[in-house]
Amino acid sequence: MRIDKNSHRKQQDLTGRGKRFAVAVSGFNAALTESLLKHCLKTLAVHDVPPAKVDVVRVPGAFELPW
């Protein structure tokens, strides 16, 4: 673990290697949610998570996300 002196937060070297992830994406406000998805997948890739280990689930609106 190292300390980032600029943000005064502890940071760990994170890896998603060997793990699976699910991302739920709302169809409501698609311009925003598609951008969030794109950057989420990009961040997972940076942390060694291949696309095959990420399930993207799309729902019609925000109301369905908790279910």
C-alpha positions in Angstrom: 0.0 0.0 0.0 1.3 3.5 -0.8 0.1 7.0 0.2 -0.7 9.5 -2.5 0.7 12.7 -1.1 -1.4 14.8 -3.4 -4.8 13.5 -2.3 -3.8 12.2 1.2 -5.6 9.0 0.5 -4.3 5.4 0.8 -4.1 3.7 -2.6 -3.7 0.0 -3.3 -2.5 -1.7 -6.4 -5.8 -3.1 -7.6 -6.3 -6.0 -9.9 -9.4 -7.8 -11.1 -7.5 -10.7 -12.5 -9.4 -14.0 -11.9 -12.7 -12.2 -11.0 -16.0 -11.7 -12.8 -18.0 -8.5 -12.8 -21.6 -7.5 -13.6 -22.5 -3.9 -14.7 -26.1 -2.8 -14.7 -27.0 -0.1 -17.2 -30.2 1.9 -17.3 -31.7 2.8 -20.7 -33.0 6.0 -19.1 -30.8 8.9 -20.0 -28.8 6.7 -22.4 -26.3 9.5 -23.4 -25.1 9.6 -19.8 -25.3 5.9 -19.0 -23.5 4.7 -22.2 -20.6 7.1 -21.4 -20.5 5.7 -17.8 -20.5 2.1 -19.2 -17.7 3.0 -21.6 -15.5 4.4 -18.9 -16.4 1.5 -16.5 -15.3 -1.1 -19.0 -12.1 1.0 -19.8 -11.3 1.1 -16.0 -11.8 -2.6 -15.6 -9.5 -3.3 -18.6 -6.8 -1.2 -17.0 -7.1 -3.4 -13.9 -6.6 -6.6 -15.9 -10.2 -7.6 -16.4 -10.9 -9.0 -19.9 -14.2 -8.2 -21.6 -15.2 -11.9 -21.4 -15.3 -11.6 -17.6 -17.7 -8.7 -17.6 -21.5 -9.2 -17.9 -23.4 -6.1 -18.9 -27.1 -6.1 -18.0 -29.4 -3.5 -19.5 -32.7 -2.4 -17.9 -35.3 0.0 -19.3 -35.1 2.6 -16.5 -33.5 3.5 -13.2 -36.4 2.0 -11.3 -35.5 -1.5 -12.3 -31.9 -1.3 -11.2 -32.5 -2.4 -7.5 -34.5 -5.4 -8.7 
